[in-house]
Amino acid sequence: AGMMVIARTMAETGVFQWLAVRTTKAAGGRPVVVLILLCAVTAVVSAFLDNVTTVVLIAPITLLVARTLQVPAPPFLIAETIASNIGGAMTLIGDPPNILIASYADIGFSEFLYNVGPGAFLALVVYLAFLSWQFRGRMSTSEELRAEVMKMDHSSLITNYSTLRISLGVLALTLVGFVFQDQLGYEPAAVAMMGATVLLLLTRVDPYHSLRDVEWVTLFFFI
């Protein structure tokens, strides 16, 4: 719940959309490269933030890019969802089941990352290689359409730089707290909730708004 609050607060700044557009432009508008890079970004972000939130926020930009390039969107969305699950498996905070397993087995953030992270990272590399092979020659677009994607304006997507800077700072401190949780004597949940609380206090975001966007249905399913 704490990490979902942090993710939702960051989402309000438009940083996820900015990241998706920048990634698309870095791929030069080439559909297969766009697919691979968006999946890689989705996986990395999902390792440290709520993966459901990550996919929900990147999906609209993905649809826009696919529509602009005139290529089918379902392969992009399905591939990103799978990449999100792989990325979420890397860390203790990437997915609610990870927290359940680690809490029951009394495993800390660093120990979980050390033992599970390399396998998940290898799975991601293999998966991205598979996507490159699976879709080679199956997605093509014209130079004119690629030029349209390159014209997409990413500078206006971030709507609140102040909140973004605070969010990134709090996220960094929260991750440091996870790494040193054993030495500090805190449970992972306590670290996440402290990060969320500090973020809400510093940004003065309406708590009702932030808590309303938490995936309560998912959390209570696991409970």
Secondary structure, 3 states (H helix, E strand, C coil): CHHHHHHHHHHCCCHHHHHHHHHHHHCCCCHHHHHHHHHHHHHHHHHHCCHHHHHHHHHHHHHHHHHHHCCCCHHHHHHHHHHHHHHHCCCCCCCHHHHHHHHHHCCCHHHHHHHHHHHHHHHHHHHHHHHHHHCCCCCCCCHHHHHHHHCCCCCCCCCCHHHHHHHHHHHHHHHHHHHCHHHHCCCHHHHHHHHHHHHHHHHCCCHHHHHHCCCHHHHHHHC
